[in-house]
Amino acid sequence: MRLAVFAAQPRINGYTAADEVTQVYDAQALIGPTAIMGPP
């Protein structure tokens, strides 16, 4: 869904579609260990 926005406008606030994909994978990498250990 978010990548569809970049199809209409290739750059949004200085971010590209590659930046968006990187942000999604980074967020998943940070959420994974938290999900295993549970909330504090």
C-alpha positions as CSV (number, residue, x, y, z in Angstrom):
1,M,0.0,0.0,0.0
2,R,2.7,2.5,1.0
3,L,4.7,1.7,-2.2
4,A,1.7,2.6,-4.3
5,V,2.2,6.2,-3.1
6,F,5.7,6.3,-4.5
7,A,4.4,5.2,-7.9
8,A,2.5,8.5,-8.1
9,Q,5.3,10.6,-6.7
10,P,8.8,9.0,-6.7
11,R,10.2,11.3,-3.9
12,I,8.3,12.3,-0.8
13,N,10.0,14.5,1.7
14,G,13.3,13.4,0.4
15,Y,12.5,9.6,0.8
16,T,12.4,7.1,-2.0
17,A,10.7,3.7,-2.3
18,A,14.0,2.1,-1.3
19,D,14.1,4.1,1.8
20,E,10.6,3.0,2.7
21,V,11.4,-0.6,2.2
22,T,14.5,-0.2,4.4
23,Q,12.5,1.4,7.1
24,V,10.0,-1.4,7.1
25,Y,12.7,-4.1,7.5
26,D,14.5,-2.1,10.2
27,A,11.2,-1.8,12.2
28,Q,10.6,-5.5,11.9
29,A,14.1,-6.3,13.1
30,L,13.6,-4.1,16.2
31,I,10.1,-5.5,16.9
32,G,11.1,-9.2,16.6
33,P,13.3,-9.4,19.8
34,T,10.7,-7.4,21.8
35,A,8.0,-9.8,20.7
36,I,10.0,-12.8,21.8
37,M,10.8,-11.4,25.3
38,G,7.4,-9.8,25.8
39,P,6.7,-6.3,27.1
40,P,8.7,-4.9,30.1
